[in-house]
Each structure stands twice: as structure tokens, then as C-alpha cells.
Amino acid sequence: MEKTIWGIHTTDDRLFMSESVIALGWKDMGDLSALANDRDAFKDKYQSIYPDSKIKSISLSAGMLYRFLYEVKIDDYVIYPSKVDKRIHIGLITGNYRFDSSEKEYVHKRSVKWLKSVPRVDFTQGALYEVGSAMTFFSIKSYADEFLFILESKEDKKIPLENEDDDTILAVAEDIKQTTNDYILKILSKNFKGYPLEELIADLLRSMGYRATVSKQGGDHGIDIIAYKDELPPRITIQVKSQDTPIKEEIIQSLKGAMMPGDYGLFVSLSGYQKNAEKFLERNPIIRGIDGEELAGLILKYYDLLPEKYQSLLSLQKVYIPTIK
């Protein structure tokens, strides 16, 4: 029998990943297993607990809780897009529903075996739209094959970007900022690896009012770009990394080691940062870390000031000016 693929959102990334679970809130609903296998029973219970809810909200929320208990099966797949590490986590549901009254919020749980963690940029825009559903818990249908392809690939294969020449890029997004950032990061990941990304960052800095010089290929002892805000110090030393995996502390240490007294540092990454790297940045405030999400936001903010070659490649009007009827 074909497995169902579910999608879920949460604000508690730690819970999902450290305890290997997926979970829903609505604690006041109590133990859902006390309710009959009947959607109307869930709606009636929900309305009694949240009497001020609108009819549509009652139907949607009660429906999600009903599906979580009665429709989800062991060995179904689940997709969790994390806003913390900006990755798509794919797991296998391994446990039946249980009510955990010790939790402050996410009391309705199911155990999960997380199988794979993949950068957002590896997916087509259509798949990101679907997994970016405004609902907390939902089924994935239109792009189920794409998630299965990524999961079953022995290597980290990416869906070709050329497959996206369809209406999905023009679709209306529930969260337009996130999907626009995903689109930008996907273009950067495909077309700006290594030295080309350094040149883009230098042009972005110039658009922001800095004077920026790119080091010769091969780097300058850990420094890829040198920038100044005006004719006088301080000097800003910049290291750029185009890898998809989170940055380790020792990589940022190489930038600090190349800095001279009075320098400020800037580390730019298409991905995020490991915990130890984040702590290192906190302990060393003279170095600023920019991840892929913030970089995409800066590109969007200064898009009109970037050289035409970047505007032509990104074509951002396709994603951030949708038609809403």
C-alpha cells in the first residue's frame, strides 16, 4: 500500500529533533484518544473548548487533530521544514498517538525516526510552496514524488532547477518572504559557487555603499574580500563560503586568525552555522555572521542597485510580485 506523506510546522525545533517526535498543540483539548473516530466529535469538542473560534477555524483545527490521531499510520513519512536550521527534515513515523501532559504546549505526540536532512535549495519552488502550507499539519500530494526521490537517493541529488520552468514560480505563496528567500538561495546555490559568490558579495557591498576589493582566486590567507565604508579605517575583512552544510567554528577561527588589530570581520555563508560556531560569534562581536536567509534578504533589499547581470539571472519579479485575486 502506498504510504502517505505528511507535512508539519512547529515553533519548537528542539522538541522535534532532540526527542525524535512530531507534535501538535491545543493542550486544552486533552487526550484525543478519548474522542470517537468521528470528525464531528472533534469539532464539537473543539468548539466547546474554544467557543469564540470561527466556523472555518473550528473545521480546520479539529480536522488536523483528527487526522493526527486517526489517519496517520506507522511507517507514513513526515516532512518538517525547520525555520531554525533552514533545512527540510524527512522522517518515518514509528509510534502511535500519545498524550504528554507534562508538556507546556505540544502535548499530542508521535514518535519519528528522522531519516534525512536536506537544504531547502535542493527542492523545486513548487515543493517549497507545498511544504510551506499555512496549516500546521497537512498531507503532501502534489510534490510527494519529489520528496521521495530526495529521500531514496543514496547521494545528495538535487532536483534540476530547469524543471521549475512552470507556473509554480508564479504561484501565490502564503509566506512570500520565505519562498522568495528560498528562490534566491536556490539560484545562488546553483550558479554562485566559490569565486563567483565572492564577486557577488563584493557587488552587494558596493550597492550598500562600501568600497570592496576581491582577493585573487585562492584567497588571501582566509580573507576573500576587503571592504571600507569610507576612505578611513576600520577595515572589514570578509570570508565567503558557498557550502550547503552548516559552518563549523574552526572555519570562522581562520578568519579571525587572518584579521589585524582594529579590523572587523564579516563571515558570509549560504547555509547556517553550527551551535559552536554561533557561540564563537557571540564571544567575538567584532565578527558578524550572515547566513543564507539574511543574505537573501539583503539581495532583495538592494536588488535594484545590483549590476544588471545579477538582476537578469535572479528575475525576482517572478516570485515577489504575485497575482493575488
C-alpha positions as CSV (number, residue, x, y, z in Angstrom):
1,M,0.0,0.0,0.0
2,E,1.3,3.5,-0.9
3,K,2.5,5.5,2.0
4,T,1.0,8.9,2.9
5,I,3.4,11.8,3.3
6,W,2.5,14.4,5.9
7,G,3.9,17.9,6.5
8,I,4.1,19.7,9.8
9,H,5.2,23.0,11.3
10,T,6.3,23.9,14.8
11,T,7.9,26.7,16.8
12,D,9.8,24.2,18.9
13,D,12.6,22.8,16.7
14,R,14.4,21.4,19.8
15,L,11.5,19.2,20.8
16,F,11.1,17.6,17.3
17,M,14.8,16.9,16.8
18,S,16.0,16.1,20.3
19,E,13.1,13.9,21.2
20,S,12.5,12.4,17.7
21,V,8.9,13.3,17.6
22,I,6.3,15.3,15.8
23,A,3.7,17.1,17.9
24,L,0.7,19.4,17.9
25,G,-0.5,21.9,20.5
26,W,-4.1,22.6,21.6
27,K,-3.4,21.3,25.1
28,D,-6.8,22.2,26.4
29,M,-8.3,19.5,24.1
30,G,-6.9,16.9,26.4
31,D,-6.2,13.3,25.4
32,L,-7.6,12.9,21.9
33,S,-7.8,9.2,22.2
34,A,-10.9,9.7,24.4
35,L,-12.7,11.0,21.4
36,A,-14.5,8.7,18.9
37,N,-13.3,8.1,15.4
38,D,-15.6,10.8,14.1
39,R,-14.8,14.2,12.7
40,D,-17.9,15.8,14.2
41,A,-16.9,14.6,17.7
42,F,-13.6,16.5,17.3
43,K,-15.4,19.6,16.0
44,D,-17.9,19.5,18.9
45,K,-15.0,19.2,21.4
46,Y,-13.0,21.9,19.8
47,Q,-16.0,24.3,19.8
48,S,-16.7,23.6,23.5
49,I,-13.0,24.4,24.4
50,Y,-12.6,27.4,22.1
51,P,-16.2,28.8,21.8
52,D,-15.0,32.1,20.2
53,S,-13.4,30.4,17.2
54,K,-14.8,31.0,13.7
55,I,-16.5,28.1,11.9
56,K,-13.7,27.7,9.4
57,S,-11.1,27.7,12.2
58,I,-13.0,25.0,14.1
59,S,-13.2,22.8,11.0
60,L,-9.5,23.2,10.1
61,S,-8.1,22.8,13.6
62,A,-10.4,19.9,14.6
63,G,-9.6,18.3,11.3
64,M,-5.8,18.4,11.8
65,L,-6.2,16.9,15.3
66,Y,-8.5,14.1,13.9
67,R,-6.0,13.2,11.1
68,F,-3.1,13.2,13.6
69,L,-4.8,10.6,15.7
70,Y,-6.9,8.5,13.3
71,E,-5.4,8.9,9.7
72,V,-1.7,8.9,10.4
73,K,-0.2,5.4,10.2
74,I,3.0,4.0,11.4
75,D,5.5,3.9,8.5
76,D,4.0,7.0,6.9
77,Y,6.5,9.7,6.0
78,V,6.6,13.2,7.5
79,I,8.2,16.3,6.2
80,Y,9.3,19.0,8.6
81,P,10.7,22.4,7.3
82,S,12.8,23.9,10.1
83,K,13.0,27.6,10.4
84,V,15.9,27.2,12.7
85,D,18.4,25.4,10.5
86,K,16.7,26.2,7.2
87,R,16.6,22.6,6.2
88,I,13.9,20.1,5.2
89,H,13.8,17.1,7.6
90,I,12.3,13.9,6.3
91,G,11.2,11.2,8.8
92,L,9.4,7.9,9.2
93,I,6.5,7.8,11.8
94,T,7.3,5.0,14.2
95,G,4.8,5.4,17.0
96,N,1.1,5.6,17.7
97,Y,-0.6,8.7,19.2
98,R,0.2,9.6,22.8
99,F,-0.8,12.4,25.1
100,D,2.0,14.0,27.0
101,S,0.5,16.2,29.8
102,S,4.0,17.2,31.0
103,E,4.5,19.4,28.0
104,K,3.5,23.1,28.3
105,E,2.2,23.3,24.7
106,Y,3.0,20.4,22.3
107,V,1.1,17.6,24.1
108,H,-0.1,15.5,21.2
109,K,2.8,13.4,20.0
110,R,4.0,10.7,17.7
111,S,7.5,9.2,17.6
112,V,9.5,9.7,14.5
113,K,12.8,8.3,13.1
114,W,14.4,11.2,11.2
115,L,16.0,9.8,8.1
116,K,17.4,12.7,6.2
117,S,18.1,16.4,6.5
118,V,18.3,18.3,3.2
119,P,19.0,22.0,2.4
120,R,15.9,23.9,1.1
121,V,17.8,24.8,-2.1
122,D,17.7,21.1,-3.2
123,F,14.0,21.3,-3.8
124,T,12.0,22.9,-6.6
125,Q,10.0,26.0,-5.8
126,G,6.7,24.1,-6.2
127,A,7.7,21.7,-3.5
128,L,8.7,24.5,-1.2
129,Y,5.3,26.2,-1.7
130,E,3.5,22.9,-0.8
131,V,5.6,22.3,2.3
132,G,5.2,25.9,3.3
133,S,1.5,25.4,3.8
134,A,-0.3,27.8,6.1
135,M,-1.7,24.8,8.0
136,T,0.2,23.3,11.0
137,F,-0.4,19.7,9.9
138,F,-1.3,18.7,6.3
139,S,-0.9,16.0,3.7
140,I,1.6,16.4,0.8
141,K,0.3,15.3,-2.5
142,S,1.4,17.4,-5.5
143,Y,5.1,17.1,-4.9
144,A,5.2,13.8,-2.9
145,D,7.3,12.1,-5.6
146,E,10.0,14.8,-5.3
147,F,10.4,14.3,-1.5
148,L,10.5,10.5,-2.1
149,F,13.2,11.0,-4.8
150,I,15.4,13.0,-2.4
151,L,14.8,10.5,0.4
152,E,15.6,7.4,-1.7
153,S,18.7,8.9,-3.4
154,K,21.8,7.4,-2.0
155,E,23.7,10.6,-2.8
156,D,22.5,14.2,-2.1
157,K,20.9,14.6,-5.6
158,K,19.2,17.9,-6.4
159,I,16.1,18.3,-8.5
160,P,17.3,20.1,-11.6
161,L,16.4,23.8,-11.5
162,E,15.3,23.6,-15.1
163,N,12.3,21.6,-14.0
164,E,10.9,24.7,-12.5
165,D,10.0,26.5,-15.8
166,D,6.3,26.2,-15.0
167,D,3.6,28.1,-13.2
168,T,4.8,27.1,-9.7
169,I,7.2,30.1,-9.6
170,L,4.2,32.3,-10.4
171,A,2.0,30.7,-7.7
172,V,0.7,32.7,-4.8
173,A,2.7,32.0,-1.7
174,E,1.2,32.1,1.8
175,D,4.6,33.2,3.1
176,I,6.0,35.3,0.3
177,K,9.2,36.4,2.1
178,Q,10.2,32.8,2.9
179,T,9.5,31.5,-0.6
180,T,11.3,34.4,-2.2
181,N,14.4,33.8,0.0
182,D,14.2,30.1,-0.9
183,Y,14.2,31.0,-4.6
184,I,17.2,33.4,-4.2
185,L,19.2,30.7,-2.3
186,K,18.4,28.1,-4.9
187,I,19.8,30.4,-7.7
188,L,22.8,31.2,-5.6
189,S,23.5,27.5,-4.8
190,K,23.3,26.6,-8.5
191,N,25.2,29.5,-10.1
192,F,27.4,31.0,-7.5
193,K,29.8,28.5,-6.0
194,G,33.3,29.6,-4.8
195,Y,34.8,32.7,-6.5
196,P,31.6,33.8,-8.3
197,L,29.8,34.1,-4.9
198,E,32.7,36.3,-3.6
199,E,32.2,38.6,-6.6
200,L,28.5,38.8,-5.9
201,I,29.1,39.7,-2.3
202,A,31.5,42.4,-3.3
203,D,29.0,43.9,-5.7
204,L,26.3,43.7,-3.0
205,L,28.6,45.6,-0.6
206,R,29.2,48.2,-3.2
207,S,25.4,48.5,-3.7
208,M,25.3,49.1,0.1
209,G,27.8,52.0,-0.1
210,Y,31.0,50.1,0.7
211,R,34.3,50.0,-1.2
212,A,35.1,46.4,-1.8
213,T,38.0,44.5,-3.3
214,V,38.0,40.8,-4.0
215,S,41.2,38.9,-3.3
216,K,42.9,36.9,-6.0
217,Q,41.4,33.4,-6.5
218,G,42.7,31.1,-3.8
219,G,42.1,33.7,-1.1
220,D,44.4,35.9,0.9
221,H,45.1,33.8,4.0
222,G,41.5,33.4,4.9
223,I,40.3,36.7,3.6
224,D,38.2,36.7,0.4
225,I,37.1,40.4,0.3
226,I,38.4,43.6,1.9
227,A,35.9,46.5,2.4
228,Y,35.8,50.0,3.8
229,K,32.8,52.2,4.4
230,D,34.8,55.3,3.5
231,E,38.4,56.3,3.0
232,L,39.4,55.7,6.6
233,P,39.6,52.6,8.8
234,P,38.2,50.3,10.1
235,R,39.0,47.7,7.6
236,I,36.4,45.0,7.1
237,T,37.8,41.5,6.3
238,I,35.3,39.1,4.8
239,Q,35.3,35.4,4.2
240,V,32.7,33.8,2.0
241,K,31.5,30.2,1.9
242,S,29.1,28.7,-0.6
243,Q,28.8,25.2,1.0
244,D,25.3,23.9,1.8
245,T,26.2,22.4,5.2
246,P,26.3,24.5,8.4
247,I,29.6,26.3,9.1
248,K,31.9,25.0,11.8
249,E,33.6,27.0,14.5
250,E,37.1,26.3,13.2
251,I,36.3,27.8,9.8
252,I,35.4,31.1,11.4
253,Q,38.5,30.9,13.5
254,S,40.5,31.0,10.3
255,L,39.0,34.4,9.5
256,K,39.8,35.7,13.0
257,G,43.4,34.5,12.6
258,A,43.8,36.5,9.5
259,M,42.4,39.7,11.0
260,M,44.8,42.5,12.1
261,P,44.3,44.7,15.2
262,G,41.5,47.2,14.5
263,D,39.9,45.0,11.8
264,Y,36.2,44.0,11.8
265,G,35.2,40.7,10.4
266,L,32.3,39.5,8.3
267,F,31.5,35.9,7.6
268,V,29.0,35.2,4.8
269,S,27.6,31.7,4.3
270,L,24.9,30.3,2.0
271,S,24.0,27.9,4.8
272,G,23.6,28.4,8.6
273,Y,26.1,27.9,11.5
274,Q,26.6,25.0,13.9
275,K,25.9,25.7,17.5
276,N,29.6,26.0,18.4
277,A,30.1,28.5,15.6
278,E,27.1,30.6,16.8
279,K,28.6,30.7,20.3
280,F,32.0,31.6,18.8
281,L,30.4,34.6,17.1
282,E,28.7,35.6,20.3
283,R,32.1,35.6,22.1
284,N,33.7,37.6,19.3
285,P,31.4,40.5,18.5
286,I,33.9,42.1,16.1
287,I,33.0,39.3,13.7
288,R,29.5,39.4,12.2
289,G,28.0,36.2,10.7
290,I,25.5,36.3,7.9
291,D,23.6,33.2,6.9
292,G,21.8,32.3,3.7
293,E,18.5,33.7,4.9
294,E,19.9,37.1,5.8
295,L,21.9,37.2,2.6
296,A,18.8,36.6,0.5
297,G,17.1,39.4,2.4
298,L,19.9,41.8,1.6
299,I,19.9,40.8,-2.0
300,L,16.2,41.5,-2.1
301,K,16.6,44.8,-0.3
302,Y,19.3,46.1,-2.6
303,Y,18.2,44.3,-5.7
304,D,17.6,47.4,-7.8
305,L,21.1,48.6,-7.1
306,L,22.8,45.4,-8.1
307,P,24.5,45.1,-11.5
308,E,22.2,44.1,-14.3
309,K,23.8,40.6,-14.7
310,Y,22.5,39.6,-11.3
311,Q,19.0,41.1,-11.9
312,S,18.8,39.2,-15.1
313,L,19.7,35.9,-13.5
314,L,17.5,36.2,-10.4
315,S,14.5,37.7,-12.2
316,L,12.9,38.3,-8.8
317,Q,9.8,39.9,-10.2
318,K,8.6,36.4,-11.0
319,V,8.3,35.5,-7.3
320,Y,7.9,38.5,-5.2
321,I,5.2,40.3,-7.2
322,P,2.5,37.5,-7.4
323,T,-1.0,38.0,-8.7
324,I,-3.5,37.8,-5.9
325,K,-7.2,37.7,-6.7
